[in-house]
């Protein structure tokens, strides 16, 4: 029993020391910045953003991943409002990446590995439209890439059911509260992270090992 308590306390200490990427904040919410020169942005929704943020920040060429809310109509929603299923938004992430290191196609492929894109309005224990799968596009070229990948994945039989991911034009993403940024890193002891989020992270590492930053290789 004492050993288990000691391990638990150690996990909390390690989580406190490993807060992940540095993000700017304003009034308790993260700041959505413009991409730096040489960087591009992509936006996805794939269930709880705690796991998706961690999955994509581990990829080579990805500099920053910000959790937020996209795909709905409400302006500047809060977590509680989105969770209440009244805003139309899905938990989403905005990814800042270097196209000369990882392409939009490779990044989108990682997105499809990082969750179950066959589930409709849910991801595992999380149920509702706020957990639906969406791949957002900013150009016609990106839309075609998403469609091509989805067709290829369906044809491959990787998943037993057809993909249910929405392909939607990007409009806006509203940042989530700071408490939801880097949540995976800061709360590795959380039972939800251990049971639900970590398997998604490990799944992506296994599926695309060549794209994972060296510090995240088990």
Beta strands, then each sheet from edge to edge (+ up, - down):
strand 1: 25-26
strand 2: 29-30
strand 3: 40-46
strand 4: 62-70
strand 5: 90-97
strand 6: 122-123
strand 7: 126-127
strand 8: 133-137
strand 9: 166-169
strand 10: 173-175
sheet 1: 1+ 2-
sheet 2: 9+ 8+ 3- 5+ 4- 10+
sheet 3: 6+ 7-
end
